[in-house]
Amino acid sequence: MLKDRTPVLIKFIAKDGNDLPPKQQKFLKESQNFGVGETADFEFKPLKAGIYNLQFIYGSGFFTWTQKWLVTD
Amino acid sequence: MAKTKKGDNTSPKADIDFEQELWGAANELWGAVAENQHKDYVLSLLFAKHISERYAMRREELQKELNDPRSDYYTTSDKQLNLVMEDELEYQVKNVYKLPEEATWTYLKDNSTRDDIKVIVDKAFVLIDEILAKRNEEFKGVLEPIFVKSQLSPTQVSGLINMFSNDKFSEAKNPQSDIYGRVYEYYIGKFAQAEGSGAGQFFTPGSVVRLLVEMIEPMKGRIMDLACGSGGMFVQSLKFVTAHGGDKNDISIYGQERYEGTLRLCKMNLLLRNLSFDVKLGDSLLTDRFPTIKADFTLMNPPFNISKWHPEDLPENDPRLFGAKEQFATDGNANYMWFQTLWYHLSEKGTAGVVMANGAMTTGNQGEKNVREHMIENGMVDCINASNRDHPMHLHGFNYHVLSLGSVLTNSVFKPGYEPAVVTQTMLPQSTMNMKWFASRPGNWMFHCHLSFHVTPEIRLPGAAEPDPPDQQPHMAGLVIGIKINPGPSDLISKGEEQDFNLYANEYKPGNGQRNGFSFSPHFSPDTNTISTPGPLLLLKQYQATFVTVINNMSFSTSVHWHGLDLDSRADGVPDWSASEGKISPLIQPGEKFTYKLTLMRPGTYIYHSHMNDVHQIASGLYGPIIVLRGNEIYNPNRSLLCCRLEIFGDGLKIEREF
């Protein structure tokens, strides 16, 4: 998750529908790699309003896919 | 566990790097001897020199102590001095053999120019062999009188003796260099190279041996190799222990070898390293010489694909067999008897490293298949990605726990309670995974790579599976394993009011080709240029029995798999495979429908997707998200990311934002 091209922390909370043990629920600048068929849940708590970009990277960075998120006050 | 850096298994080297020179010099001496016999002469002489030099070093050490006034051994009495020098125990205590003069290297060297040098060498060998056997009966036959009957000339024998008498080639002058071990190892590798495929019985390439040892890390305990050849696995284990700050006295060695000559090489190899061991002669398949020994580590590179190994000679109740002899003793091939032997000798917490022919993983021979099934059903195997690609490995219908993830050199074990629970785990190239799950529900399931093009029928390997009947759709093939769980109780729970809805599988034909997608609405326009991919979010509630009727509005058959959900096998959606109580999940033909009963055991985020002709159907849009909410949880679309909408505009995709 980027704001003004700077990574914003997201919290990795679940994998494949299973909540991670609390000690493994970590704030990350970017997630680990996920393979086809893996699902993950992240928690995002924005501290500021603005436009955020959720970026997915595939193929060692060759492809990127970005979704804009609008956070309002 | 490791006190030194992992992989740092180099022993201290002295300034000697002349193995190659020795090899070259030895080769110049040949001519009369068949190449595959060189090793018997060279390695035997090398061993005799080692035994003799250790004896000479111990004599010198004793002499110094006897003459040193600060030593407890100090004496001025010649009689006392002689008594100590001739006391066998003074040598045995240092694992050294006391030799008569005729068996010493000095004697051989001094007489090397005599015409009867072959007789002198043979006599020395007989003497050394008797002395070895006197201390340990198992050492009998390590050195045999082979020179007189050889075609070697006295000059050639003299040349070999002089070559090994090189001043640089001395343990005394190069302490800590493991000089004999190094040269022995180098020579045995070179001999193996020269002999080609016939060398397999005594030699496993160093890279393979190192790999196995690094994987199983034999630091302490019993190490066993029942096809031990010249003992390379044991020597490498010793190197591993030494390199990681361990003590060689913490390992004990058990080996068996079928060929007497090879066993002799093994014993010499181990004696050179001052290792204590128990290695025996015999065909491990038919005569297990260690029937009561359980090992902490078993290492093996057995001969592959031995046919005619005479399983009929096995006792009916051989304890190594997983079951009845007629089901598990495979007459066509001994590969799986090796596996059973390996398994039988492993202690409860033991680890095995074995080299086996690739074909053994897929063979359909009935006996071998029985053994393989037994091994899998009893959790005896790790999952190994032997390829150079990532493989996201997905288990249908259940969570599984990842107990450890490894590579060829390491294995990271998760702490109990912290083993990730997943339905898909990506395995990196050349990696390993140990997994566990509870087969808590009957039916037909599967474990497969989730990359569609790795399970497509087009990549079916010859012999890997039975071909599809001509009147049926081609089934999955490739990186896929079917799992059958016998009828029994189920762990599924449903509570509260049931719900049901329809899900339409649609076919769109925009300008640039065919697209597919799911929708809640039956109304769609086949020529629209806007489709929704992925399909609609299915918002479901934990424990609420949910009936989803999939209506196929496409021109081809399909099915839907509810990826990640714990459910009844028949609802799992693999056509002609998923089944429970005799009812099979069907292929939904064009114009037809099928109702899947979903059980929602765990809240979380999941996927649904076609499980028919995956490469084409998933890629064309037949997939979507599922969120299972906890009982009282309210879904807030402003707090949760839905899925993006893709719009097709003629020549490409544009992403439309959605919040």
Boltz contact constraints between the chains, C-beta under 6 A:
constraints:
  - contact:
      token1: [A, 14]
      token2: [B, 604]
      max_distance: 6.0
  - contact:
      token1: [A, 15]
      token2: [B, 422]
      max_distance: 6.0
  - contact:
      token1: [A, 16]
      token2: [B, 422]
      max_distance: 6.0
  - contact:
      token1: [A, 16]
      token2: [B, 423]
      max_distance: 6.0
  - contact:
      token1: [A, 16]
      token2: [B, 564]
      max_distance: 6.0
  - contact:
      token1: [A, 17]
      token2: [B, 564]
      max_distance: 6.0
  - contact:
      token1: [A, 17]
      token2: [B, 602]
      max_distance: 6.0
  - contact:
      token1: [A, 17]
      token2: [B, 604]
      max_distance: 6.0
  - contact:
      token1: [A, 17]
      token2: [B, 606]
      max_distance: 6.0
  - contact:
      token1: [A, 18]
      token2: [B, 421]
      max_distance: 6.0
  - contact:
      token1: [A, 21]
      token2: [B, 418]
      max_distance: 6.0
  - contact:
      token1: [A, 35]
      token2: [B, 392]
      max_distance: 6.0
  - contact:
      token1: [A, 35]
      token2: [B, 426]
      max_distance: 6.0
  - contact:
      token1: [A, 36]
      token2: [B, 392]
      max_distance: 6.0
  - contact:
      token1: [A, 36]
      token2: [B, 450]
      max_distance: 6.0
  - contact:
      token1: [A, 36]
      token2: [B, 451]
      max_distance: 6.0
  - contact:
      token1: [A, 37]
      token2: [B, 392]
      max_distance: 6.0
  - contact:
      token1: [A, 37]
      token2: [B, 394]
      max_distance: 6.0
  - contact:
      token1: [A, 37]
      token2: [B, 424]
      max_distance: 6.0
  - contact:
      token1: [A, 37]
      token2: [B, 450]
      max_distance: 6.0
  - contact:
      token1: [A, 38]
      token2: [B, 424]
      max_distance: 6.0
  - contact:
      token1: [A, 39]
      token2: [B, 605]
      max_distance: 6.0
  - contact:
      token1: [A, 41]
      token2: [B, 605]
      max_distance: 6.0
  - contact:
      token1: [A, 67]
      token2: [B, 644]
      max_distance: 6.0
  - contact:
      token1: [A, 68]
      token2: [B, 657]
      max_distance: 6.0
  - contact:
      token1: [A, 70]
      token2: [B, 659]
      max_distance: 6.0
